[in-house]
Amino acid sequence: MLKLFMKKQKQLKNQTIKLRLVASLVIIAALLTGVFVTPLVQADRFDEQIAELRQENNQTQDEIDDLALQAQDLQSTIASLQNRIYALENQIANNKAERVRLIKEIEKAEAELELQKDLLGQNIRAIYLGGEISTIEMLASSQDLSEFLDKQEYRNVIQDEIKVTLDRINALKKQLAAEKQSVENLIAEDTALQADVAVKKARQTELLNMNQAQQNEFNSRIADNKEKIEELREQQIIANMALFGGGVQPGIPGGGGYPWGNAYCAHTGQIGGPCWNYDWYFNGGAWDSWGYGFRNCTSWVAYKLAMDGKSGFSYLGDANQWPGNAAARGFEVDYGSGARKGDAVVNPAGYYGHVMYVEHVLDDGRIVVSDYNRGGDGYYRGPDGGNANVLSQSGLVFIHFK
């Protein structure tokens, strides 16, 4: 296990050096031109390097996830893993309950659809039979004008009912399609969640089976890796700064209506100030109900999507993993264009990437966004805070959740 760790450490070190090189090139180019642009525009020249680095990132992501638990010792790491497993299993249980509800709704809608089809057939037969009699024949067969008007009104009523029934059938078909898509999304999400649970349970078992020497080695690794994680976080902040014109505007603690904006730092006990590894806790837990750390950019966007009544965005990973994972779940993803109000918008630059929420799409195509933790401080930045949050669509990725 120690050899495996040393190998992963070497890979992590190599990729950190490469990532710093790309980030340095971006900053140098910006300084030479006097203009800060989005990292993706500058990095177009290094497509192959970026693709290679992202592949390496994915290979070491499990190791980074372990480091990100910020355990001070083995037991706290095991406890953190257990909390994460509980959260995943709760989400799976919630998904199952939602699937049961949707299936019942589908059965109900299908039964209603059959009923409406039957009514449509009856009405069509009635109007067809009635349609064989001309207006003159209907008048001749009526005892008086009142009876004639009653027959004519009946025919009109049947015609109106046919139109209403057809509209109802079309609406039911759309409802069924949407609910079946939601079930498929939940099944895909559960598959990913089950895989995540299996990985974390295996990791937990491995840790529990460590002897004392291995435990000491593990605790030493955690202490040594704090500096590496700090470097990755700083690199992400630089990428975010470049996206917003070279700086980070002041943020608002707990802004935007986000319910966990007053989550406290697990290391300092304070709401404000720096918090290593972004470990903000609320009621003793570090994760929201969608699988993201409190006061992180991913948690903010998940909250906004939930407020919009959308689904399928749980447990998508770091921000730069959202586009690929969302596409795998069947959601539409646009690169560099196609922004819509209510989208999740991802800047893939940096080690983790940064995800934001599209508040508005302006007439000139630019977008107004809101986000959390842009500056690594866990604060809100959005249009209602008076911050500069207008971006070009170029170089960004838009995810259209339903």
C-alpha positions in Angstrom: 0.0 0.0 0.0 2.9 2.3 0.8 4.3 1.8 -2.7 0.9 2.6 -4.2 0.8 5.7 -2.2 4.3 6.9 -3.2 3.3 6.3 -6.9 0.1 8.4 -6.5 2.1 11.1 -4.7 4.6 11.2 -7.6 1.7 11.5 -10.1 0.1 14.3 -8.0 3.3 16.2 -7.8 3.9 15.9 -11.6 0.4 17.1 -12.4 0.6 20.0 -9.9 3.8 21.2 -11.7 2.1 21.0 -15.1 -1.0 22.8 -13.9 1.2 25.6 -12.4 2.9 25.9 -15.8 -0.4 26.3 -17.7 -1.7 28.8 -15.1 1.6 30.8 -15.3 1.4 30.9 -19.1 -2.2 32.3 -18.8 -1.1 35.0 -16.4 2.0 36.0 -18.3 0.0 36.3 -21.5 -2.5 38.5 -19.7 0.2 40.7 -18.4 1.9 41.1 -21.8 -1.4 42.1 -23.5 -2.6 44.2 -20.6 -6.0 42.4 -20.7 -7.2 39.6 -18.5 -9.4 37.1 -20.5 -11.0 33.8 -19.6 -8.4 31.1 -19.0 -10.0 28.9 -21.7 -9.4 31.5 -24.4 -5.7 31.6 -23.6 -5.5 27.8 -23.1 -6.8 27.0 -26.5 -3.2 26.9 -27.6 -2.6 24.1 -25.1 -5.5 21.8 -25.9 -3.4 18.6 -25.9 -1.7 19.6 -22.6 -5.1 20.4 -21.0 -6.6 17.1 -22.2 -3.6 15.2 -20.8 -3.8 17.0 -17.4 -7.5 16.4 -17.1 -7.0 12.7 -17.7 -4.3 12.7 -15.0 -6.7 14.6 -12.7 -9.3 12.0 -13.1 -6.9 9.2 -12.3 -5.9 10.9 -9.0 -9.3 12.2 -8.1 -9.9 9.5 -5.5 -6.7 10.4 -3.8 -7.7 14.1 -3.8 -11.1 13.2 -2.4 -9.5 11.4 0.4 -7.3 14.4 1.2 -10.2 16.7 1.0 -11.8 15.0 4.0 -9.3 17.0 6.0 -9.1 14.4 8.7 -6.8 15.1 11.6 -6.4 11.4 12.3 -7.5 8.1 11.1 -10.7 7.9 13.2 -12.0 11.3 12.0 -11.4 10.1 8.5 -13.4 7.0 9.1 -16.2 9.1 10.7 -16.2 11.4 7.8 -16.5 8.5 5.4 -19.4 7.1 7.4 -21.2 10.4 7.3 -20.7 10.6 3.6 -22.0 7.0 3.2 -25.1 7.9 5.3 -25.7 10.9 3.0 -25.4 8.8 -0.1 -27.7 6.1 1.2 -30.3 8.7 2.3 -30.2 10.1 -1.2 -30.7 6.7 -2.7 -33.6 6.1 -0.4 -35.1 9.4 -1.3 -34.6 8.6 -5.0 -36.4 5.2 -4.6 -39.3 6.9 -2.9 -39.5 9.5 -5.7 -39.4 6.7 -8.2 -42.3 5.0 -6.5 -44.3 8.2 -6.5 -43.5 8.9 -10.2 -44.5 5.3 -11.2 -47.8 5.8 -9.4 -48.3 9.1 -11.2 -47.5 7.4 -14.5 -50.0 4.6 -13.8 -52.6 7.2 -12.9 -51.9 9.2 -16.0 -52.0 6.1 -18.2 -55.3 5.1 -16.8 -56.6 8.7 -17.4 -55.2 8.6 -20.9 -57.2 5.4 -21.7 -60.3 6.9 -20.2 -59.9 10.1 -22.3 -59.3 8.0 -25.4 -62.6 6.0 -24.7 -64.5 9.3 -24.2 -63.0 10.6 -27.4 -64.2 7.5 -29.3 -67.7 7.9 -27.9 -67.9 11.6 -28.7 -66.6 11.0 -32.2 -69.2 8.3 -32.8 -71.9 10.7 -31.5 -70.9 13.5 -33.7 -70.5 11.2 -36.7 -74.0 9.8 -36.2 -75.4 13.2 -35.6 -73.5 14.6 -38.6 -75.4 12.3 -41.0 -78.5 14.4 -40.4 -78.6 17.7 -42.3 -79.8 20.9 -40.7 -83.0 20.7 -42.8 -83.7 17.1 -41.7 -83.0 18.0 -38.1 -85.4 20.9 -38.4 -88.1 18.7 -40.1 -87.8 16.0 -37.5 -88.1 18.4 -34.6 -91.5 19.0 -33.0 -90.8 22.7 -32.6 -88.0 25.3 -32.8 -86.9 24.7 -29.2 -86.2 21.0 -29.9 -84.3 21.9 -33.0 -82.1 24.3 -31.0 -81.5 21.7 -28.3 -80.2 19.2 -31.0 -78.0 21.9 -32.5 -76.6 22.8 -29.1 -75.9 19.1 -28.3 -73.9 18.8 -31.5 -71.9 21.9 -30.7 -71.3 20.6 -27.1 -70.0 17.3 -28.5 -67.6 19.1 -30.8 -66.3 21.2 -28.0 -65.9 18.1 -25.8 -63.8 16.4 -28.6 -61.5 19.4 -28.7 -61.1 19.5 -24.9 -60.5 15.7 -24.8 -57.8 15.9 -27.5 -56.1 18.7 -25.6 -56.2 16.6 -22.4 -54.8 13.6 -24.2 -51.9 15.6 -25.6 -51.2 17.1 -22.1 -51.2 13.6 -20.6 -48.7 12.4 -23.2 -46.3 15.2 -22.4 -46.8 14.6 -18.7 -46.0 10.9 -19.2 -42.9 11.6 -21.2 -41.6 14.1 -18.6 -42.2 11.7 -15.7 -40.6 8.7 -17.5 -37.6 10.9 -18.2 -37.4 11.8 -14.5 -37.5 8.1 -13.6 -34.7 7.4 -16.0 -32.6 10.3 -14.5 -33.2 9.0 -11.0 -32.1 5.5 -12.1 -28.9 6.9 -13.6 -28.3 8.9 -10.5 -28.8 5.9 -8.3 -26.3 3.9 -10.3 -23.6 6.6 -9.7 -24.6 6.8 -6.0 -24.3 3.1 -5.5 -20.9 3.1 -7.1 -19.8 5.9 -4.8 -21.1 4.1 -1.7 -19.2 0.9 -2.7 -15.9 2.9 -3.2 -16.3 4.7 0.2 -17.3 1.5 2.0 -14.2 -0.3 0.6 -12.1 2.6 1.6 -13.6 2.6 5.1 -12.9 -1.1 5.5 -9.3 -0.6 4.3 -8.8 2.1 7.0 -10.3 0.0 9.7 -8.0 -2.8 8.9 -4.8 -0.7 9.2 -2.3 -1.6 11.8 -0.7 1.0 14.1 2.3 1.7 11.9 0.0 2.1 8.8 -2.2 4.5 10.9 0.7 6.6 11.8 1.8 6.7 8.1 -1.7 7.7 7.1 -1.9 10.5 9.6 1.5 11.8 8.5 0.3 11.8 4.9 -2.7 13.9 5.8 -0.4 16.5 7.4 2.0 16.6 4.5 -0.8 16.9 1.9 -2.3 20.0 3.4 0.1 22.2 1.6 -0.7 20.4 -1.8 -4.4 21.0 -1.3 -3.7 24.7 -0.5 -1.9 25.1 -3.7 -4.8 23.5 -5.7 -7.3 25.8 -4.0 -5.1 28.9 -4.7 -4.8 27.8 -8.4 -8.6 27.7 -8.6 -9.0 31.1 -7.2 -6.6 32.5 -9.8 -8.7 30.9 -12.5 -11.8 32.4 -11.1 -10.1 35.8 -10.8 -9.1 35.7 -14.5 -12.7 34.8 -15.5 -14.0 37.9 -13.7 -11.5 40.3 -15.1 -8.5 39.7 -12.9 -10.1 40.3 -9.4 -12.6 39.1 -7.0 -15.3 41.5 -5.9 -16.4 41.6 -2.2 -18.8 38.9 -1.3 -21.9 38.8 1.0 -22.0 36.3 3.9 -25.1 34.2 3.6 -26.5 36.2 0.6 -28.9 35.2 -2.1 -31.4 33.4 0.2 -29.0 30.4 0.6 -30.1 28.7 3.8 -26.6 27.5 4.9 -24.8 30.8 4.4 -24.0 30.9 8.1 -22.3 27.5 8.2 -19.2 27.7 10.4 -15.6 26.7 9.6 -14.8 23.2 11.1 -11.3 24.4 11.9 -11.8 27.8 13.4 -15.4 27.7 14.5 -16.0 31.0 12.8 -18.4 31.9 10.0 -16.1 34.5 8.5 -12.4 34.3 7.7 -10.4 31.7 5.8 -11.4 28.0 6.2 -8.9 25.5 5.0 -10.2 23.0 2.5 -13.7 24.7 2.5 -14.9 22.6 5.4 -18.0 24.5 6.5 -20.3 22.7 8.9 -24.0 23.2 9.6 -25.7 21.3 12.5 -22.7 19.1 12.7 -22.6 18.1 9.0 -20.5 19.2 6.1 -22.8 18.1 3.2 -26.1 19.4 1.8 -28.8 17.0 0.7 -27.5 16.9 -2.9 -24.0 15.8 -2.0 -22.1 19.1 -2.0 -20.1 20.9 0.7 -21.9 23.8 2.4 -21.0 27.3 1.0 -19.3 25.8 -2.0 -20.2 26.8 -5.6 -21.7 23.4 -6.3 -24.0 23.7 -3.2 -25.3 27.1 -4.3 -26.2 26.0 -7.8 -27.8 22.8 -6.5 -29.9 25.0 -4.2 -31.0 27.3 -7.0 -31.9 24.4 -9.3 -33.9 22.8 -6.5 -35.8 26.1 -6.0 -36.6 25.9 -9.7 -38.1 22.5 -9.3 -35.4 20.7 -11.3 -33.8 17.4 -10.6 -30.9 15.1 -11.6 -28.1 17.4 -10.4 -27.1 15.5 -7.2 -23.7 14.1 -6.7 -22.1 15.4 -9.9 -18.7 15.9 -8.4 -16.5 18.9 -8.7 -17.6 21.8 -10.9 -15.6 20.7 -13.9 -17.0 17.2 -13.7 -20.6 18.5 -14.0 -20.8 18.7 -17.8 -19.7 15.1 -18.5 -21.7 13.6 -15.6 -24.8 15.6 -16.5 -24.5 14.6 -20.2 -24.2 10.9 -19.1 -27.6 11.4 -17.3 -29.2 12.6 -20.5 -29.2 16.3 -19.9 -28.5 18.8 -22.8 -25.0 20.4 -22.5 -23.9 23.4 -24.7 -20.3 24.6 -25.0 -19.7 28.3 -25.5 -23.3 29.3 -26.4 -27.0 28.4 -25.9 -27.3 29.9 -22.4 -30.8 30.0 -20.9 -32.1 31.6 -17.7 -31.9 29.0 -14.9 -28.9 27.0 -16.4 -25.9 25.8 -14.5 -22.9 27.4 -16.1 -19.4 25.9 -15.7 -16.0 27.5 -16.1 -13.8 24.3 -16.5 -10.6 26.2 -15.9 -8.5 25.4 -12.8 -8.2 22.1 -11.0 -11.8 22.0 -9.7 -13.6 24.4 -12.0 -16.3 26.8 -10.9 -20.0 26.4 -11.4 -22.5 29.4 -11.4 -26.2 30.0 -11.9 -27.6 31.9 -14.9 -29.8 34.7 -13.5 -30.4 36.4 -16.8 -29.5 36.3 -20.5 -29.0 39.8 -21.8 -30.1 41.0 -25.3 -26.4 41.1 -26.5 -26.0 37.4 -25.5 -24.0 38.0 -22.3 -25.1 36.4 -19.1 -25.7 37.6 -15.5 -24.6 35.0 -13.0 -24.6 34.4 -9.3 -22.3 32.1 -7.3 -20.7 31.2 -4.0 -17.1 30.8 -2.9 -15.6 32.5 -6.0 -12.8 33.8 -3.9 -12.4 30.8 -1.6 -14.2 32.6 1.2 -17.7 30.9 1.1 -19.4 34.2 0.3 -22.2 35.0 -2.1 -21.8 37.2 -5.2 -24.8 38.0 -7.4 -26.7 40.8 -9.2 -28.6 41.8 -6.1 -25.2 42.4 -4.3 -24.1 45.0 -6.9 -21.1 42.9 -8.0 -19.8 42.6 -11.5 -21.3 39.3 -12.6 -21.8 39.8 -16.4 -19.9 37.3 -18.6 -19.5 36.4 -22.2 -20.7 32.9 -23.1 -17.5 32.1 -24.8 -15.4 29.4 -23.1 -18.2 28.4 -20.7 -20.4 25.3 -20.5 -24.1 25.4 -20.1 -26.1 22.6 -18.6 -29.9 22.6 -19.1 -31.5 20.6 -16.2 -35.2 19.8 -16.3 
